[in-house]
Amino acid sequence: MSRKFLQLLLAFVLFAAGLTVSAAPAKGNEYGDKELALITRIMAQLLSRNHYRQQALDAGLSKQLFDEYLDELDPAKIYFTEEDVAKFSADRDLLCRQLQSGDSSFAFKVYDCFRTRNGEFRAFAEKRLKEPFDFTLDESFMLDRTKAPRAKDRAELEKLWYLRLKNDVLAYRLMNRVQEEERAKQPEKASGEERENAAAAKWEIRNPAEKVLSRLRDINNDIQQKDRVDILGIYLNSLAQVYGPHSNFYPPKQEEDFEMSMNLSLSGIGATLSSDGGYIKIVALTPGGPAARDGRLKVEDRIIAVAQENGEPVDVIDMPLTKAVRLIRGPEKTKVTLTILPGEKGRSAVPETVTITRDKIVLVDSEAKGEVRTVKGADGVERRVGIINLPGFYMDFDAAMKGDPNFKSCTRDVRRILEDFRKQKVDAVVMDLRRNGGGSLPEAITLTGLFIPSGPVVQIRSPNKPIQVKEDDDGDQAYAGPLVVLTSKLSASAAEIFTAAIRDSERGIVVGDSRTFGKGTVLDVVPLDRYLKFIGEEFQAGSATYETAMFFRTSGGSVQQLGIASDIRLPSLTDQMEIGEMFMNNHLPWDSVKPVKSGSYTPDFAAKVEKLRAASQARVAADPEYSAFRKKLEMYNKYKDKKSVSLNEEVRWKEYKEEKQLQDEAEKIYLDRTADGKKKNSDPVLDEAVNIASDFAALK
């Protein structure tokens, strides 16, 4: 969700009752017991009173916080043993009571153990990596240990350490084999390509064991250097995450990092990143950004190393997200080389390198764009279909607040595109929202208004407040013809509001993935500093984000968790991935309210959808591009659910070769060629959406 959207929806609820702890202003980065206690009490009360859940700070929440904090520090379960957890458990039911009194001692006690255990792992690695591993043994390593039990004792923990180190070394050995194979195929490289791969070459000079040790030293240094306010930040962020997956606490020193990560897609390589099981994962690519233009990076790819131009690669596995972001960002026109594990190849993917030239992303790159295609229907008639690619529900909030009558907005841009479509006499329109992560709520409402005469668009419920029904009431309709809304599991928030309003009014047909993301909540962003003045204090206390309201469709169901189901489902890679609110821990559940009456704008809507679905299914089954695409999906599904990998090098290498062969076979058909002979990725999903829109126009 965009920063502007968050700003637009701020609805701060001030409170001061109970905040009686007195503290001296912090000097520089010094935070004493009183400052930390005050931050703790403010954050705990803010969430318990103002979060949408309205959940009290009780024993049940304490148990959740206990588990969440341990998982936050040790998601792979390689540091804490069951014996450690048993020692911590005396506080399991008392944490919320402690928070209310400003006591955060549990956070530091657990972190001290974590810090010690990490140092022990580093010492173990430095000793064990002096000896070679036997990669002919029939051993395996569980990559995803998030749901695995913890080691019972130190002996069992060291077995896990051994397997993890062996897997890390094997991953680098396999990467070297891949690069050697590629060099053998292309012994002569252009000088420009050699310069571009200079960073990768330097990475190869160091042996796998050295690479692993270098990473562990960096991680250990970061863990050892965290001060008390940083540790408290991790603990309070765990508390926020118990309330909801979009709730966070940012300690004072991380607020700048928060702003940077929120704006990541506006500079650098144009990618939105998250931390996932120790990896830095790509969750979105900014349309028009360097990475999107390059085409090699994909959503779900995991970044494991970052190298500056002509610099040494830095391993980023287990590195804090904000630190990794700093490495990936950089001056305009400079190059950064990323070592990635391709997401579409599953957990056993072999690393690949991608070099991207950083650039500023001009606003126009993220604006709505339109094009018109001519397609021949099954009846032999040629029809013109207009396509609108809308990457986000953007709005120049500052200009609008200043009263600028010409402030930038996606509604105005789409209106201009629709006017151009009318001049070109299009027969149908496709709204492509597959990569639309949301944005401005007012824009979602006004954009819906371009396609309906008037009426309700969305309902919003806040705790202890009447439900608000947001309507389009201008009576203006810019386009009244056949409409297809193309979505994916990446379509979220405001994109889901628009999609639901179009579908519930039977104004258009939803096509694409089985469902949308399912992000149906409103967030508040609150600086904690604002509460200090009520008790005569002034220092940087950090900030919080949290869910305060929920969206509901006009038909009554919430957008939350389940998203918007497609009328016609099309095979796609994103539909096979575990993307969406339902896969996020502690997400708010689906809910419903009373429906509100909305118009129905397509006669015999259900019958038409059925005809269009049957025609689409027959067309997809016969399409050679989709046949090749399904091979890619089959390959992805084969590898995506693997929870463990073999530590036998030849077994892993064989799996890689089989996977690569399937990939190459699919690519032969899936890649077409442009007029100049260069390869260009086709888009069978969009092609089929255009065909559906053409069929829709034929039914009128």
For each residue, the residues with C-beta under 8 A, 3 or more apart:
1: 5 6 246 437 438 439 492 493 494 519 523
2: 5 6 392 393 394 437 438 439 440
3: 6 7 262 263
4: 7 8 394 395 397 439 440
5: 1 2 8 9 393 438 439 440 441 493 494
6: 1 2 3 9 10 523 524 525 545
7: 3 4 10 397 525
8: 4 5 395 397 440 441 442
9: 5 6 441 522 523 524
10: 6 7 524 525
11: 462 524 548 549
12: 524 526 530
13: 49 50
14: 530 531 534
15: 19 45 46 49 50 531
16: 19 531 534 535
17:
18: 41 45
19: 15 16 38 41 42 45 531 534 535
20: 535
21: 34 37 38 41 102 535
22: 34 535 536 537
23: 32 34 35 37 38 537 539
24: 32 34 35
25: 537 538 539
26: 29 30 31 32 35 539 540
27: 30
28:
29: 26 227 229 253
30: 26 27
31: 26 35 36 39 227 228 229
32: 23 24 26 35 36
33: 36 37
34: 21 22 23 24 37 38
35: 23 24 26 31 32 38 39 229 539 541
36: 31 32 33 39 40 102 104 228 229 232
37: 21 23 33 34 40 41 101 102 103 104
38: 19 21 23 34 35 41 42 102 532 537 541
39: 31 35 36 42 43 229 232 236 251 528 541 542
40: 36 37 43 44 99 102 103 104 232 236
41: 18 19 21 37 38 44 45 99 100 101 102
42: 19 38 39 45 46 528 531 532 541
43: 39 40 46 47 99 236 239 240 249 528 542 544
44: 40 41 47 48 57 96 99 100 239
45: 15 18 19 41 42 48 49 100
46: 15 42 43 49 50 526 528 531 544 546
47: 43 44 50 51 239 240 243 247 544 546
48: 44 45 51 55 56 57
49: 13 15 45 46
50: 13 15 46 47 524 546 548
51: 47 48 54 55 243 244 247 546 547 548
52: 244 462 463 521 546 547 548 549 550 588
53: 243 244 547 588
54: 51 463
55: 48 51 58 61 243
56: 48 61
57: 44 48 61 62 96 97 99 100
58: 55 61 62 96
59: 62 63 93 96
60: 63 64
61: 55 56 57 58 64 65 96 242
62: 57 58 59 65 66 92 93 94 95 96 97
63: 59 60 66 67 92 93
64: 60 61 67 68 242 586
65: 61 62 68 69 95 96 238 239 242
66: 62 63 69 70 88 89 91 92 95
67: 63 64 70 71
68: 64 65 71 72 238 239 241 242 585 586
69: 65 66 72 73 106 107 110 234 235 238
70: 66 67 73 74 80 85 88 110
71: 67 68 74 75 146
72: 68 69 75 234 237 238 241
73: 69 70 79 80 110 111 114 234
74: 70 71 77 78 79 80 114
75: 71 72 145 146 277 278
76: 145 146 164 277 278
77: 74 80 145 146 148 149 150 151 160
78: 74 121 145 151 157 160 161 164
79: 73 74 114 117 118 121 157
80: 70 73 74 77 84 85 113 114 117 150
81: 84 85 150 151 152 153 154 156 157
82: 85 86 149 150 151 152 153
83: 86 87 152 153 154
84: 80 81 87 88 113 117
85: 70 80 81 82 88 89 150
86: 82 83 89
87: 83 84 90
88: 66 70 84 85 91 92 106 109 110 113
89: 66 85 86 92
90: 87 94
91: 66 88 94 95 98 106
92: 62 63 66 88 89 95
93: 59 62 63
94: 62 90 91 97 98
95: 62 65 66 91 92 98 99 106
96: 44 57 58 59 61 62 65 99 100
97: 57 62 94 100 101
98: 91 94 95 101 103 104 105 106
99: 40 41 43 44 57 95 96 102 103 104 239
100: 41 44 45 57 96 97
101: 37 41 97 98
102: 21 36 37 38 40 41 99
103: 37 40 98 99 106
104: 36 37 40 98 99 107 108 232 235 236
105: 98 108 109
106: 69 88 91 95 98 103 109 110 235
107: 69 104 110 111 231 232 234 235
108: 104 105 111 112 228 231
109: 88 105 106 112 113
110: 69 70 73 88 106 107 113 114
111: 73 107 108 114 115 226 231 234
112: 108 109 115 116
113: 80 84 88 109 110 116 117
114: 73 74 79 80 110 111 117 118 223
115: 111 112 118 119 223 224
116: 112 113 119 120
117: 79 80 84 113 114 120 121
118: 79 114 115 121 122 219 220 223
119: 115 116 122 123 220 224
120: 116 117 123 124
121: 78 79 117 118 124 125 161 216
122: 118 119 125 126 216 217 220
123: 119 120 126 127
124: 120 121 127 128 158 161
125: 121 122 128 129 161 165 212 213 216
126: 122 123 129 130 213
127: 123 124 130
128: 124 125 131 161 162 165
129: 125 126 165 169 209 212 213
130: 126 127
131: 128
132:
133: 165 166 169 170
134: 137
135: 166 170 173 647 648 649 650
136: 648 649 650
137: 134 647 648
138: 646 648
139: 163 166 646 647 648
140: 163 644 645 646 647
141: 163 164 166 167 644 645 647
142: 145 148 643 644
143: 167 277 347 642 643 644 645
144: 147 148 277 347 643
145: 75 76 77 78 142 148
146: 71 75 76 77 277
147: 144
148: 77 142 144 145
149: 77 82
150: 77 80 81 82 85
151: 77 78 81 82 154 156 157 159 160
152: 81 82 83 156
153: 81 82 83 156 157
154: 81 83 151 157 158
155: 158 159
156: 81 151 152 153 159 160
157: 78 79 81 151 153 154 160 161
158: 124 154 155 161 162
159: 151 155 156 162 163
160: 77 78 151 156 157 163 164
161: 78 121 124 125 128 157 158 164 165
162: 128 158 159 165 166
163: 139 140 141 159 160 166 167 647
164: 76 78 141 160 161 167 168
165: 125 128 129 133 161 162 168 169 212
166: 133 135 139 141 162 163 169 170 647
167: 141 143 163 164 170 171 645 647
168: 164 165 171 172 208 212 317
169: 129 133 165 166 172 173 208 209 212
170: 133 135 166 167 173 174 208 647 649 652
171: 167 168 174 175 208 350 351
172: 168 169 175 176 208 211 212 351
173: 135 169 170 176 177 208 649
174: 170 171 177 178 350 351 649 652 653 656
175: 171 172 178 179 339 350 351
176: 172 173 179 180 204 208
177: 173 174 180 181 653
178: 174 175 181 182 350 351 352 656
179: 175 176 182 183 200 204 353
180: 176 177 183 184
181: 177 178 184 185
182: 178 179 185 186
183: 179 180 186 187
184: 180 181 187
185: 181 182
186: 182 183 189
187: 183 184
188:
189: 186 193 194 197
190: 193 194
191: 194 195
192: 195 196
193: 189 190 196 197
194: 189 190 191 197 198
195: 191 192 198 310
196: 192 193 335 337 355
197: 189 193 194 200 201 337 353 355
198: 194 195 201 202 309 310
199: 202 203 307 308 309 310 311 312 313 337 353 355
200: 179 197 203 204 307 313 337 339 353
201: 197 198 204 205
202: 198 199 205 307 311 312 313
203: 199 200 206 211 305 307 312 313 339
204: 176 179 200 201
205: 201 202
206: 203 210 211 214
207: 210 211
208: 168 169 170 171 172 173 176 211 212
209: 129 169 212 213
210: 206 207 213 214
211: 172 203 206 207 208 214 215 315
212: 125 129 165 168 169 172 208 209 215 216 315
213: 125 126 129 209 210 216 217
214: 206 210 211 217 218 315
215: 211 212 218 219 315 317 318
216: 121 122 125 212 213 219 220
217: 122 213 214 220 221
218: 214 215 221 222 314 315 319
219: 118 215 216 222 223 318 319
220: 118 119 122 216 217 223 224
221: 217 218 224 225
222: 218 219 225 226 319 320 323
223: 114 115 118 219 220 226
224: 115 119 220 221
225: 221 222
226: 111 222 223 230 231
227: 29 31 230 231
228: 31 36 108 231 232
229: 29 31 35 36 39 232 233 251 252 253
230: 226 227 233 234 251 253 254
231: 107 108 111 226 227 228 234 235
232: 36 39 40 104 107 228 229 235 236 251
233: 229 230 236 237 249 250 251 254 542
234: 69 72 73 107 111 230 231 237 238
235: 69 104 106 107 231 232 238 239
236: 39 40 43 104 232 233 239 240 249 251
237: 72 233 234 240 241 248 249 250
238: 65 68 69 72 234 235 241 242
239: 43 44 47 65 68 99 235 236 242 243 249
240: 43 47 236 237 243 244 247 248 249 544 545 546
241: 68 72 237 238 244 245 247 248 585 586
242: 61 64 65 68 238 239 586
243: 47 51 53 55 239 240 247 546 547 586
244: 51 52 53 240 241 247 521 546 547 586 587 588
245: 241 581 584 585 586 587
246: 1 519 521 523 545 546 547
247: 47 51 240 241 243 244 544 545 546 547
248: 237 240 241 544 545 546
249: 43 233 236 237 239 240 542 543 544
250: 233 237 254 255 257 258 542 543 544 545
251: 39 229 230 232 233 236 254 255 542
252: 229 255 540 541 542
253: 29 229 230 256 257
254: 230 233 250 251 257 258 322 542
255: 250 251 252 258 259 540 542 543
256: 253 259 260
257: 250 253 254 260 261 322 325
258: 250 254 255 261 262 543
259: 255 256 262 263
260: 256 257 263 264 322 325 326 329
261: 257 258 264 273 321 322 325
262: 3 258 259
263: 3 259 260 266 267
264: 260 261 267 268 271 272 273 325 329
265: 270 271 272 284 286 289 361
266: 263 286 360 361
267: 263 264 270 329 332 358 359 360 361
268: 264 271 290 328 329 330 358
269: 289 290 291 297 328 329 336 338 356 358
270: 265 267 285 286 288 289 290 291 292 359 361
271: 264 265 268 282 284 285 286 289 291 297 328
272: 264 265 282 283 284 285 286 437
273: 261 264 280 281 282 283 303 321 324 325 328
274: 280 281 283 321
275: 278 279 280 281 320 321
276: 279 280 281 302
277: 75 76 143 144 146
278: 75 76 275 317 318
279: 275 276 302 303 304 317 341
280: 273 274 275 276 302 303 304 316 319 321 324
281: 273 274 275 276 300 301 302 303 343
282: 271 272 273 285 291 297 298 299 300 301 302 303 343
283: 272 273 274 299
284: 265 271 272 299 435 437 490
285: 270 271 272 282 289 291 292 297 298 299 435
286: 265 266 270 271 272 289 291 292 361 365 366 391
287: 292 365 366 389 391 435
288: 270 292 293 361 362 364 365 366 391
289: 265 269 270 271 285 286 292 293 359 361 365
290: 268 269 270 293 294 356 357 358 359 361
291: 269 270 271 282 285 286 294 297 356
292: 270 285 286 287 288 289 295
293: 288 289 290
294: 290 291 297 354 356
295: 292 681
296: 354
297: 269 271 282 285 291 294 301 338 340 354 356
298: 282 285 301 342 343 344
299: 282 283 284 285 343 490 574 577 579
300: 281 282 343 344 577 579
301: 281 282 297 298 340 341 342 343
302: 276 279 280 281 282 340 341 343
303: 273 279 280 281 282 306 316 324 328 338 339 340
304: 279 280 315 316 317 339 340 341 351
305: 203 313 314 315 316 338 339 351
306: 303 313 314 316 324 327 328 336 337 338 339
307: 199 200 202 203 311 312 313 314 336 337 338 339
308: 199 311 327 330 334 335 336
309: 198 199 334 335 336 337
310: 195 198 199
311: 199 202 307 308
312: 199 202 203 307
313: 199 200 202 203 305 306 307 337 339
314: 218 305 306 307 327
315: 211 212 214 215 218 304 305 319
316: 280 303 304 305 306 319 323 324 327
317: 168 215 278 279 304
318: 215 219 278
319: 218 219 222 280 315 316 323 324
320: 222 275 323 324
321: 261 273 274 275 280 324 325
322: 254 257 260 261 325 326
323: 222 316 319 320 326 327
324: 273 280 303 306 316 319 320 321 327 328
325: 257 260 261 264 273 321 322 328 329
326: 260 322 323 329
327: 306 308 314 316 323 324 336
328: 268 269 271 273 303 306 324 325 336 338
329: 260 264 267 268 269 325 326 358
330: 268 308 334 336 358
331: 334 358
332: 267 358 359 360
333: 357 358 359
334: 308 309 330 331 357 358
335: 196 308 309 355 356 357 358
336: 269 306 307 308 309 327 328 330 355 356 358
337: 196 197 199 200 306 307 309 313 353 354 355 356
338: 269 297 303 305 306 307 328 353 354 355 356
339: 175 200 203 303 304 305 306 307 313 351 352 353
340: 297 301 302 303 304 351 352 353 354
341: 279 301 302 304 345 349 350 351 352
342: 298 301 345 349 352
343: 281 282 298 299 300 301 302 349 577
344: 298 300 573 632 635 636
345: 341 342 348 349 350 635 636 639 659 663
346: 349 636 638 639 640 641 642
347: 143 144 639 640 642 643 645
348: 345 639 642 645 652 655 656 659
349: 341 342 343 345 346 639
350: 171 174 175 178 341 345 656
351: 171 172 174 175 178 304 305 339 340 341
352: 178 339 340 341 342
353: 179 197 199 200 337 338 339 340
354: 294 296 297 337 338 340
355: 196 197 199 335 336 337 338
356: 269 290 291 294 297 335 336 337 338
357: 290 333 334 335
358: 267 268 269 290 329 330 331 332 333 334 335 336
359: 267 270 289 290 332 333
360: 266 267 332
361: 265 266 267 270 286 288 289 290 365 366
362: 288 365
363: 366 367 408
364: 288 367
365: 286 287 288 289 361 362
366: 286 287 288 361 363 391 392 394
367: 363 364 391 394 410 413
368: 388 389 390 391 410 413 414 417
369: 388 389 417
370: 386 387 388 389 417 420 421
371: 386 387
372: 384 385 386 387 421 424 426
373: 384 385 387 690
374: 382 383 384 385
375: 382 383 385 690 691 694
376: 380 381 382 383
377: 380 381 382 383 691 694 695 698
378: 615 695 698
379: 698
380: 376 377
381: 376 377 698
382: 374 375 376 377
383: 374 375 376 377 427 428 694 697 698
384: 372 373 374 424 425 426 427
385: 372 373 374 375 426 427 428 429 430 690 693 694 697
386: 370 371 372 417 418 421 424 426 428 429 430
387: 370 371 372 373 429 430 432 686 690
388: 368 369 370 414 417 418 429 430 431 432
389: 287 368 369 370 432
390: 368 393 410 414 431 432 433 436
391: 286 287 288 366 367 368 435 436
392: 2 366 410 436 437 438 439
393: 2 5 390 410 436 438 439 440 441 443 444 447 494 495 498
394: 2 4 366 367 408 409 410 439 440 443
395: 4 8 400 407 408 409 410 439 440 442 443
396: 399 400 404 407 408 409
397: 4 7 8 400 401 440
398: 401 402
399: 396 402 404 406 407 408
400: 395 396 397 403 404 407 409
401: 397 398
402: 398 399
403: 400
404: 396 399 400 407
405:
406: 399
407: 395 396 399 400 404
408: 363 394 395 396 399 412 413
409: 394 395 396 400 412 413 440 443 446
410: 367 368 390 392 393 394 395 413 414 439 440 443 447
411: 414 415 443 446 447 449 450
412: 408 409 415 416
413: 367 368 408 409 410 416 417
414: 368 388 390 410 411 417 418 447 450 478
415: 411 412 418 419 450 478
416: 412 413 419 420
417: 368 369 370 386 388 413 414 420 421
418: 386 388 414 415 421 422 429 450 478 479
419: 415 416 422 423 478
420: 370 416 417 423 424
421: 370 372 386 417 418 424 426 429 479
422: 418 419 425 426 479
423: 419 420
424: 372 384 386 420 421
425: 384 422
426: 372 384 385 386 421 422 429 481
427: 383 384 385 481 482 694 697
428: 383 385 386 481 482 483 484 693 694 696 697
429: 385 386 387 388 418 421 426 479 481 482 483 484 693
430: 385 386 387 388 483 484 485 486 686 689 690 693
431: 388 390 483 484 485 486 498 508
432: 387 388 389 390 486 686 689
433: 390 436 485 486 487 488 491 495 498 499
434: 486 487 488 490 491 512 574 685
435: 284 285 287 391 488 490 491
436: 390 391 392 393 433 439 490 491 492 494 495
437: 1 2 272 284 392 490 491 492 493 495 517
438: 1 2 5 392 393 492 493 494 495 496 519
439: 1 2 4 5 392 393 394 395 410 436 443 444 493 494
440: 2 4 5 8 393 394 395 397 409 410 443 444 494
441: 5 8 9 393 444 445 458 470 494 497 522
442: 8 395 445 446
443: 393 394 395 409 410 411 439 440 446 447 494
444: 393 439 440 441 447 448 457 458 494 495 497 498 501
445: 441 442 448 449 457 458 470 471 472 497
446: 409 411 442 443 449 450 472
447: 393 410 411 414 443 444 450 451 498
448: 444 445 451 452 457 472 497 498 501 502
449: 411 445 446 452 454 457 472 474 476 477
450: 411 414 415 418 446 447 476 477 478 479
451: 447 448 477 478 479 480 483 502 507 508
452: 448 449 455 472 477 501 502 505 507 599 601
453: 475 476 477 599
454: 449 471 472 473 474 475
455: 452 471 472 505 554 598 599
456: 459 469 470 471 501 554 596 597 598
457: 444 445 448 449 470 471 472 497 501 554
458: 441 444 445 469 470 497 500 501 551 552 553 554
459: 456 467 468 469 470 551 552 553 554 593 596
460: 467 468 470 522 549 550 551 552
461: 465 467 468 549 550 552 593
462: 11 52 465 522 548 549
463: 52 54 548
464:
465: 461 462 468
466:
467: 459 460 461 552 593
468: 459 460 461 465
469: 456 458 459 596
470: 441 445 456 457 458 459 460
471: 445 454 455 456 457
472: 445 446 448 449 452 454 455 457
473: 454
474: 449 454
475: 453 454
476: 449 450 453
477: 449 450 451 452 453 480
478: 414 415 418 419 450 451
479: 418 421 422 429 450 451 483
480: 451 477 601
481: 426 427 428 429 697 700
482: 427 428 429 508 693 696 697 699 700
483: 428 429 430 431 451 479 502 507 508 509 693 696
484: 428 429 430 431 508 509 510 511 689 692 693 696
485: 430 431 433 498 499 502 503 508 509 510 511
486: 430 431 432 433 434 511 512 685 686 689
487: 433 434 491 495 499 510 511 512 513 516 564 566
488: 433 434 435 491 512 513 516 572 574 575
489: 513 514 515 516 517 563 574 575 577 579 580
490: 284 299 434 435 436 437 517 574 579
491: 433 434 435 436 437 487 488 495 496 499 512 516 517 563 564
492: 1 436 437 438 495 496 516 517 518 519
493: 1 5 437 438 439 496 497 517 519 520
494: 1 5 393 436 438 439 440 441 443 444 497 498
495: 393 433 436 437 438 444 487 491 492 498 499 516
496: 438 491 492 493 499 500 516 517 518 519 520 551 559 563 564
497: 441 444 445 448 457 458 493 494 500 501 551 559
498: 393 431 433 444 447 448 485 494 495 501 502
499: 433 485 487 491 495 496 502 503 510 516 564
500: 458 496 497 503 504 553 554 555 559 564
501: 444 448 452 456 457 458 497 498 504 505 507 553 554 598
502: 448 451 452 483 485 498 499 505 507 508 510
503: 485 499 500 506 507 508 509 510 564 567
504: 500 501 553 554 555 598
505: 452 455 501 502 554 598 599 600 601
506: 503 600 601 602 605
507: 451 452 483 501 502 503 601 602
508: 431 451 482 483 484 485 502 503 602
509: 483 484 485 503 567 568 608 609 612 692 696
510: 484 485 487 499 502 503 564 565 566 567 568
511: 484 485 486 487 566 567 568 570 688 689 692
512: 434 486 487 488 491 566 569 570 572 575 685 689
513: 487 488 489 516 566 569 570 572 574 575
514: 489 565 566 569 575
515: 489 518 562 563 564 565 566 580
516: 487 488 489 491 492 495 496 499 513 559 563 564 580
517: 437 489 490 491 492 493 496 563 579 580 581
518: 492 496 515 559 560 561 562 563 580 581 582
519: 1 246 438 492 493 496 559 560 581
520: 493 496 550 551 552 558 559 560 561 581 588
521: 52 244 246 547 548 549 550 551 560 588
522: 9 441 460 462 547 548 549 550 551
523: 1 6 9 246 545 546 547 548
524: 6 9 10 11 12 50 545 546 548
525: 6 7 10 543 544 545
526: 12 46 530 543 544 545 546
527: 530 541 542 543
528: 39 42 43 46 531 532 541 542 543 544
529: 532 538 539 540 541
530: 12 14 526 527 533
531: 14 15 16 19 42 46 528 534 535 541
532: 38 42 528 529 535 537 538 539 541
533: 530 536 537 538
534: 14 16 19 531
535: 16 19 20 21 22 531 532
536: 22 533
537: 22 23 25 38 532 533
538: 25 529 532 533
539: 23 25 26 35 529 532
540: 26 252 255 529
541: 35 38 39 42 252 527 528 529 531 532
542: 39 43 233 249 250 251 252 254 255 527 528
543: 249 250 255 258 525 526 527 528
544: 43 46 47 240 247 248 249 250 525 526 528
545: 6 240 246 247 248 250 523 524 525 526
546: 46 47 50 51 52 240 243 244 246 247 248 523 524 526
547: 51 52 53 243 244 246 247 521 522 523 550 588
548: 11 50 51 52 462 463 521 522 523 524
549: 11 52 460 461 462 521 522
550: 52 460 461 520 521 522 547 558 560 588 591
551: 458 459 460 496 497 520 521 522 558 559 560
552: 458 459 460 461 467 520 556 557 558 559 591 592 593
553: 458 459 500 501 504 556 557 558 559 595
554: 455 456 457 458 459 500 501 504 505 595 596 598
555: 500 504 595 598
556: 552 553 592 593 594 595 596
557: 552 553 562 590 592
558: 520 550 551 552 553 561 562 590 591 592 593
559: 496 497 500 516 518 519 520 551 552 553 562 563 564
560: 518 519 520 521 550 551 581 587 588 589 590 591
561: 518 520 558 581 582 587 588 589 590
562: 515 518 557 558 559 565 582 590
563: 489 491 496 515 516 517 518 559 580 581
564: 487 491 496 499 500 503 510 515 516 559
565: 510 514 515 562
566: 487 510 511 512 513 514 515 569 570
567: 503 509 510 511 609 612 613
568: 509 510 511 609 612 613 616 692
569: 512 513 514 566 575
570: 511 512 513 566 575 616 620 685 688 689
571: 575 620 626 629 630 633 685
572: 488 512 513 575 576 633 685
573: 344 576 577 632 633 636
574: 299 434 488 489 490 513 577 579
575: 488 489 512 513 514 569 570 571 572
576: 572 573 633 636 637 640
577: 299 300 343 489 573 574 640
578: 583
579: 299 300 489 490 517 574 583
580: 489 515 516 517 518 563 583 584
581: 245 517 518 519 520 560 561 563 584 587
582: 518 561 562 587
583: 578 579 580
584: 245 580 581 587
585: 68 241 245
586: 64 68 241 242 243 244 245
587: 244 245 560 561 581 582 584
588: 52 53 244 520 521 547 550 560 561 591
589: 560 561
590: 557 558 560 561 562
591: 550 552 558 560 588
592: 552 556 557 558
593: 459 461 467 552 556 558
594: 556
595: 553 554 555 556
596: 456 459 469 554 556
597: 456
598: 455 456 501 504 505 554 555
599: 452 453 455 505
600: 505 506 605
601: 452 480 505 506 507
602: 506 507 508 605 608
603:
604: 607 608
605: 506 600 602 608 609
606: 609 610
607: 604 610 611
608: 509 602 604 605 611 612 696 699
609: 509 567 568 605 606 612 613
610: 606 607 613 614
611: 607 608 614 615 695 699
612: 509 567 568 608 609 615 616 692 695 696 699
613: 567 568 609 610 616 617
614: 610 611 617 618
615: 378 611 612 618 619 692 695
616: 568 570 612 613 619 620 688 691 692 695
617: 613 614 620 621
618: 614 615 621 622
619: 615 616 622 623 688 691
620: 570 571 616 617 623 626 688
621: 617 618 626
622: 618 619
623: 619 620 626 627 684 688
624: 627 628 669
625: 628 629 669 670 682 684 687
626: 571 620 621 623 629 630 684 688
627: 623 624 630 631 669
628: 624 625 631 632 665 666 667 668 669 670
629: 571 625 626 632 633 666 670 684
630: 571 626 627 633 634
631: 627 628 634 635 662 665 666
632: 344 573 628 629 635 636 662 663 666 670
633: 571 572 573 576 629 630 636 637
634: 630 631 637 638 662
635: 344 345 631 632 638 639 659 662 663 666
636: 344 345 346 573 576 632 633 639 640
637: 576 633 634 640 641
638: 346 634 635
639: 345 346 347 348 349 635 636 642 659
640: 346 347 576 577 636 637
641: 346 637
642: 143 346 347 348 639 645
643: 142 143 144 347
644: 140 141 142 143
645: 140 141 143 167 347 348 642 652
646: 138 139 140 651 652 655
647: 135 137 139 140 141 163 166 167 170 652
648: 135 136 137 138 139 651 652
649: 135 136 170 173 174 652 653
650: 135 136 653 654
651: 646 648 654 655
652: 170 174 348 645 646 647 648 649 655 656
653: 174 177 649 650 656 657
654: 650 651 657 658
655: 348 646 651 652 658 659
656: 174 178 348 350 652 653 659 660
657: 653 654 660 661
658: 654 655 661 662
659: 345 348 635 639 655 656 662 663
660: 656 657 663 664
661: 657 658 664 665
662: 631 632 634 635 658 659 665 666
663: 345 632 635 659 660 666 667
664: 660 661 667 668
665: 628 631 661 662 668
666: 628 629 631 632 635 662 663 669 670
667: 628 663 664 670 671
668: 628 664 665 671
669: 624 625 627 628 666
670: 625 628 629 632 666 667 681 682
671: 667 668 679 680 681 682
672: 679 680 682
673: 677 678 679 680
674: 677 678 679 680
675:
676:
677: 673 674
678: 673 674
679: 671 672 673 674
680: 671 672 673 674
681: 295 670 671
682: 625 670 671 672 687
683: 686 687
684: 623 625 626 629 687 688
685: 434 486 512 570 571 572 688 689
686: 387 430 432 486 683 689 690
687: 625 682 683 684 690 691
688: 511 570 616 619 620 623 626 684 685 691 692
689: 430 432 484 486 511 512 570 685 686 692 693
690: 373 375 385 387 430 686 687 693 694
691: 375 377 616 619 687 688 694 695
692: 484 509 511 568 612 615 616 688 689 695 696
693: 385 428 429 430 482 483 484 689 690 696 697
694: 375 377 383 385 427 428 690 691 697 698
695: 377 378 611 612 615 616 691 692 698 699
696: 428 482 483 484 509 608 612 692 693 699 700
697: 383 385 427 428 481 482 693 694 700
698: 377 378 379 381 383 694 695
699: 482 608 611 612 695 696
700: 481 482 696 697
